[in-house]
């Protein structure tokens, strides 16, 4: 009760700063004057009925601002952040593997505080001895690296448990083990890097009006595909002619993906609407119209012009 009284007292101090009487008169004096006239009683009564809810709403808003610390400088402490220890388990020979910082950045937005962080390498130990990393791989049955292991008081943080499991990983001996890593990653069973993708932009230098294939860079990045080592091939070159013939390419410029593309499930799902997959697993971008620019139809030796922009509706 004391909190409620002090709260409204604080609100009153802000509303009536400079004198309660003066503040009240400024708002209600004109209304009082009108109300004194018998012929306007009905109008004023209606006005008052509309004003009272507005004043109540104002009090509620100011109360919320005061209680959350926006007014008065009062700060209400939220729940204490969950303290967590982080172990990054990785391989030394995987420089292009996915960046674990992506996951840690997402985790720290869940009211977590990292109190300790270390990196452990799952490479072979000296003199035939198992390294700490190898032992962790065995203990937690880890199949993909890099991965992350979180140690926290999960028994007291059920919301954190529901956020992390079961979609992202599982908890073993009080430690969360991330299972759903993104490519490229090191596959423990095969001792190989998975998720390598070859990206080729097939262009036509003679088509000055054609859209810029570099526009695909952002789309690939958003789909989680690393855009390092992109190769650009013109259809006039020997390699370009071979690609056009081998995959029966009719529209350029286009995007060709080969390698372990199937590791990128988001891209696989999207590709059903914008391209085709050949018998050898190569992904060919075919729906050039979605790029919003001009392109060339090789079968007709004709440039397909970009659609004219739709004029904005008149105001």
VENWO-V686822 format. One record per pair of residues at least 12 apart in sequence whose C-alpha atoms are under 8 Angstrom apart, sorted by the first residue. I is the first residue (numbers start at 1). GAP is how many residues later the second one is. D is the distance in Angstrom with one decimal. If there is no record, write none. Layout:
I_GAP_D ; I_GAP_D
//
This chain:
7_56_7.5 ; 7_59_7.8 ; 7_60_7.8 ; 8_55_7.8 ; 11_48_7.7 ; 11_51_7.1 ; 11_52_6.8 ; 11_55_7.6 ; 31_13_6.9 ; 80_31_7.8 ; 81_30_4.9 ; 81_31_5.0 ; 81_32_5.8 ; 82_29_6.4 ; 82_30_4.6 ; 82_31_5.8 ; 82_70_7.4 ; 82_71_7.9 ; 82_75_7.7 ; 83_29_6.0 ; 83_30_4.9 ; 83_31_6.0 ; 83_32_6.2 ; 83_69_6.3 ; 83_70_7.9 ; 84_28_6.7 ; 84_29_6.0 ; 84_30_5.0 ; 84_31_5.9 ; 84_32_7.2 ; 84_66_6.4 ; 84_67_5.5 ; 84_68_4.7 ; 84_69_7.9 ; 85_29_5.9 ; 85_30_5.7 ; 85_31_4.8 ; 85_32_6.0 ; 85_65_5.7 ; 85_66_5.0 ; 85_67_6.6 ; 86_28_6.9 ; 86_30_6.1 ; 86_31_4.6 ; 86_32_6.5 ; 86_62_7.0 ; 86_63_5.9 ; 86_64_4.9 ; 86_65_6.6 ; 87_30_5.8 ; 87_31_5.1 ; 87_32_5.7 ; 87_33_6.9 ; 87_61_5.8 ; 87_62_5.1 ; 87_63_6.5 ; 88_12_7.7 ; 88_29_7.7 ; 88_30_6.2 ; 88_31_4.6 ; 88_32_6.1 ; 88_58_7.0 ; 88_59_6.1 ; 88_60_4.7 ; 88_61_6.5 ; 89_30_6.0 ; 89_31_4.9 ; 89_32_5.8 ; 89_33_6.7 ; 89_44_6.7 ; 89_56_6.8 ; 89_57_5.5 ; 89_58_5.4 ; 89_59_6.0 ; 89_60_7.5 ; 90_29_7.4 ; 90_30_6.4 ; 90_31_5.1 ; 90_32_5.9 ; 90_43_7.9 ; 90_55_5.3 ; 90_56_4.1 ; 90_57_6.5 ; 91_30_5.3 ; 91_31_5.6 ; 91_32_6.2 ; 91_54_6.9 ; 91_55_6.8 ; 91_95_7.7 ; 92_29_6.5 ; 92_31_7.1 ; 94_91_7.7 ; 94_92_7.0 ; 94_99_7.5 ; 96_88_6.9 ; 97_49_7.2 ; 97_86_6.9 ; 97_87_4.9 ; 97_88_5.0 ; 97_89_7.2 ; 97_96_8.0 ; 98_48_7.3 ; 98_83_8.0 ; 98_84_6.3 ; 98_85_6.0 ; 98_86_5.6 ; 98_87_6.4 ; 100_46_7.2 ; 100_47_7.2 ; 100_48_7.4 ; 110_50_7.6 ; 120_12_7.2 ; 120_13_5.6 ; 121_12_5.1 ; 121_13_7.9 ; 122_12_4.8 ; 122_14_7.9 ; 122_15_7.2 ; 140_32_7.2 ; 140_37_7.5 ; 142_37_7.6 ; 142_46_7.7 ; 143_44_6.1 ; 143_45_5.1 ; 143_46_6.7 ; 144_35_7.4 ; 144_37_7.1 ; 144_41_6.4 ; 144_42_5.6 ; 144_43_5.0 ; 144_44_5.9 ; 145_36_7.7 ; 145_40_5.7 ; 145_41_5.0 ; 145_42_6.7 ; 145_43_7.3 ; 146_35_7.6 ; 146_39_6.6 ; 146_40_7.0 ; 147_30_7.5 ; 147_31_5.8 ; 147_32_7.2 ; 147_34_6.7 ; 148_29_6.2 ; 148_30_5.4 ; 149_26_6.5 ; 149_27_5.5 ; 149_28_4.7 ; 149_29_6.4 ; 150_25_5.6 ; 150_26_5.0 ; 150_27_6.7 ; 151_23_6.8 ; 151_24_4.8 ; 151_25_6.5 ; 152_22_7.4 ; 152_23_7.0 ; 153_21_7.6 ; 154_20_7.0 ; 164_12_7.9 ; 167_13_7.6 ; 168_12_5.2 ; 182_42_7.9 ; 182_82_7.9 ; 183_12_5.0 ; 183_13_8.0 ; 183_41_8.0 ; 183_80_6.7 ; 183_81_7.1 ; 184_12_6.3 ; 194_66_7.0 ; 194_69_7.7 ; 195_64_7.7 ; 195_65_5.1 ; 195_66_6.7 ; 195_68_5.7 ; 195_69_7.5 ; 196_63_6.0 ; 196_64_5.6 ; 196_65_7.5 ; 197_28_7.8 ; 197_29_7.9 ; 197_60_6.7 ; 197_61_5.8 ; 197_62_4.7 ; 197_63_5.7 ; 197_64_6.0 ; 198_31_7.5 ; 198_32_7.1 ; 198_59_5.7 ; 198_60_5.1 ; 198_61_5.9 ; 199_28_7.5 ; 199_30_7.3 ; 199_31_5.1 ; 199_32_6.2 ; 199_56_7.3 ; 199_57_6.0 ; 199_58_4.9 ; 199_59_6.8 ; 200_30_6.0 ; 200_31_4.8 ; 200_32_5.7 ; 200_33_6.9 ; 200_55_6.0 ; 200_56_5.0 ; 200_57_6.4 ; 201_12_6.7 ; 201_29_7.5 ; 201_30_6.2 ; 201_31_4.6 ; 201_32_6.1 ; 201_52_7.2 ; 201_53_6.0 ; 201_54_4.9 ; 201_55_6.3 ; 202_30_6.0 ; 202_31_5.0 ; 202_32_5.7 ; 202_33_6.6 ; 202_38_6.9 ; 202_50_6.7 ; 202_51_5.4 ; 202_52_5.3 ; 202_53_6.2 ; 202_54_7.3 ; 203_29_7.1 ; 203_30_6.2 ; 203_31_4.7 ; 203_32_6.1 ; 203_49_6.0 ; 203_50_4.4 ; 203_51_6.7 ; 204_30_5.4 ; 204_31_5.7 ; 204_32_7.3 ; 204_48_6.7 ; 204_49_6.3 ; 205_29_6.7 ; 207_88_7.7 ; 207_89_7.3 ; 207_96_7.8 ; 209_85_6.1 ; 209_86_7.4 ; 210_43_7.1 ; 210_83_6.6 ; 210_84_4.6 ; 210_85_4.7 ; 210_86_7.1 ; 211_42_7.5 ; 211_80_7.5 ; 211_81_7.9 ; 211_82_4.9 ; 211_83_5.6 ; 211_84_6.4 ; 213_40_6.5 ; 213_41_7.0 ; 213_42_7.6 ; 216_39_7.8 ; 223_41_7.7 ; 223_43_6.2 ; 223_44_5.8 ; 224_40_7.2 ; 225_39_7.2 ; 247_31_7.5 ; 249_49_7.9 ; 250_47_5.8 ; 250_48_5.0 ; 250_49_5.8 ; 251_35_7.0 ; 251_37_7.5 ; 251_44_7.0 ; 251_45_5.6 ; 251_46_4.8 ; 251_47_5.9 ; 252_36_8.0 ; 252_43_5.9 ; 252_44_5.4 ; 252_45_6.9 ; 252_46_7.4 ; 253_42_6.5 ; 253_43_7.3 ; 254_30_7.5 ; 254_31_5.8 ; 254_32_7.2 ; 254_34_7.4 ; 255_29_6.1 ; 255_30_5.2 ; 256_26_7.0 ; 256_27_5.7 ; 256_28_4.9 ; 256_29_6.5 ; 257_25_5.8 ; 257_26_4.9 ; 257_27_6.6 ; 258_23_6.8 ; 258_24_4.7 ; 258_25_6.3 ; 259_22_7.8 ; 259_23_7.4 ; 261_22_8.0 ; 271_14_8.0 ; 273_14_8.0 ; 274_12_6.1 ; 274_13_4.9 ; 275_12_6.1 ; 292_14_6.1 ; 292_15_7.1 ; 293_12_7.1 ; 293_13_4.5 ; 293_14_7.5 ; 294_12_4.4
//
